Amino acid sequence: MDATRQHLLMCRPTYFAVDYAINPWMDPTAPVDTDLAIRQWEQLRQIYRDLGHTVEEITPLPGLPDMVFAANGGTVIDGKAMAVQFRDPQRADEAPAYRAWFEEAGFEMYDPKHVNEGEGDILLAGDHLLAGTGFRTAHASHAQLQEVFGYPVITLQLVDPRFYHLDTALTVLDEQTLAYLPEAFSPGSQAVLRRLFPDALHATMADAEVLGLNAVSDGRHVVLPVQATGLAAKLRDRGYQTIGVDLSELRKAGGGPKCCTLRLRQGKASR
Ligand code: ARG
């Protein structure tokens, strides 16, 4: 299996907190250790550097505790960047900050017409754009994504509020292979996934409940929550190298490694 060197965007959790609840993982009354969150995030960044990936950073802004979840900052494919529009007002101000970063970095910009939470719900798998809906990203945005990027969009209906973003229920391992939690999807979407990806790895609820599917693969190495031991074993059986990371503090906001990581795809060659 060949590893792809990746160009990634991350945001240090300087102002991380759980001040509001917009998904079932978030309990504003539970204590959060921001310093520990920062140390855990730095470990994730170090793993990427050790794998040879390039990590860019966007400056975190005070008052935006979820800005650490860079996956929600946009969708970047073939040098085009689609900005985001959050469902919840608490995260609204993150959108222009990420948009400005993409513009400054020289990406061709597109603005969303509907709620669209970026790579949280939109994942490129080979030549298909897998697009989640049901909790955050609006179904109407899927048509715009297809128009902007020119990849066929496959709508996937999420049904379990704990797996509110597609990237909490499904991981792209390489161009042909996925891992996902079947029961996080509607029956029709499960049938679509079986049809398009018959060899996909099916995760268990135990793995998904520790956000094990919120993983980042370069085609050879899979960075995933260290708690997802069952999924890690299945991935190793398939020939992937697994790298566990403990993001226990960020999980209190409903996020894992993938949520903290936005892939910047410059063009076809470096996709
Ligand atoms: N607290 C954040 C929210 O609910 C977590 C976002 C996690 N990001 C992701 N790509 N799944 O919006």
Boltz pocket constraint, residues with backbone or C-beta under 6 A from the ligand:
constraints:
  - pocket:
      binder: B
      contacts: [[A, 22], [A, 23], [A, 26], [A, 66], [A, 69], [A, 71], [A, 72], [A, 91], [A, 117], [A, 119], [A, 120], [A, 121], [A, 165], [A, 167], [A, 168], [A, 253], [A, 254], [A, 255], [A, 256], [A, 258], [A, 259], [A, 260]]
      max_distance: 6.0
